[in-house]
């Protein structure tokens, strides 16, 4: 269970959307939270992967170097 107070402007917008679509304010609040959580999880995982890459000491390889290494160059 979660209870929160929204600024009046946001509450009004949320109510208007709910009224116009026939959905509840709870539906839209839940959808917004789920989308935010997905985005934050993606950012966290990307940051974690980047940190692991940097700590590994591996180097990025340019496309030209990769093609040459694979014998795909001109």
C-alpha positions as CSV (number, residue, x, y, z in Angstrom):
1,X,0.0,0.0,0.0
2,X,1.3,3.4,-0.9
3,X,-0.3,6.8,-0.2
4,X,1.0,10.0,-1.5
5,X,0.0,13.6,-1.9
6,X,0.3,15.2,-5.3
7,X,0.5,18.9,-6.0
8,X,-2.9,20.2,-7.0
9,X,-1.8,20.8,-10.7
10,X,-0.8,17.1,-11.1
11,X,-3.8,15.9,-9.3
12,X,-6.0,17.9,-11.6
13,X,-4.3,16.6,-14.7
14,X,-4.5,13.0,-13.5
15,X,-8.2,13.4,-12.7
16,X,-8.9,14.9,-16.1
17,X,-7.1,12.1,-17.8
18,X,-9.0,9.5,-15.7
19,X,-12.3,11.2,-16.5
20,X,-11.6,11.4,-20.2
21,X,-10.5,7.8,-20.6
22,X,-12.7,6.0,-18.2
23,X,-9.7,4.7,-16.3
24,X,-8.9,5.3,-12.7
25,X,-6.3,7.6,-11.3
26,X,-4.8,4.5,-9.6
27,X,-4.4,2.9,-13.0
28,X,-2.3,5.8,-14.4
29,X,-0.3,6.2,-11.2
30,X,0.6,2.5,-11.3
31,X,1.5,2.6,-15.0
32,X,3.7,5.7,-14.4
33,X,5.5,4.0,-11.5
34,X,6.1,0.8,-13.4
35,X,7.5,2.7,-16.4
36,X,9.8,4.7,-14.1
37,X,11.0,1.6,-12.4
38,X,11.7,-0.1,-15.7
39,X,13.7,2.9,-16.8
40,X,15.6,3.1,-13.5
41,X,16.4,-0.6,-13.6
42,X,17.7,-0.2,-17.2
43,X,19.9,2.7,-16.1
44,X,21.2,0.8,-13.1
45,X,22.0,-2.3,-15.2
46,X,23.8,-0.2,-17.9
47,X,25.8,1.7,-15.2
48,X,26.7,-1.6,-13.6
49,X,27.8,-3.1,-16.9
50,X,29.9,0.0,-17.8
51,X,31.6,0.0,-14.4
52,X,32.4,-3.7,-14.8
53,X,33.8,-3.0,-18.3
54,X,36.0,-0.2,-17.1
55,X,37.3,-2.3,-14.2
56,X,38.1,-5.2,-16.5
57,X,40.7,-3.1,-18.4
58,X,39.4,-4.2,-21.8
59,X,39.7,-1.8,-24.6
60,X,37.1,-0.8,-27.2
61,X,37.9,-1.8,-30.8
62,X,37.1,0.4,-33.7
63,X,35.1,-1.0,-36.7
64,X,38.1,-0.7,-39.0
65,X,40.3,-2.6,-36.6
66,X,37.7,-5.3,-36.1
67,X,37.1,-5.7,-39.8
68,X,40.9,-6.1,-40.4
69,X,41.2,-8.6,-37.5
70,X,38.4,-10.6,-39.1
71,X,39.8,-10.3,-42.6
72,X,36.8,-8.3,-43.8
73,X,38.6,-5.2,-44.8
74,X,38.7,-3.7,-48.3
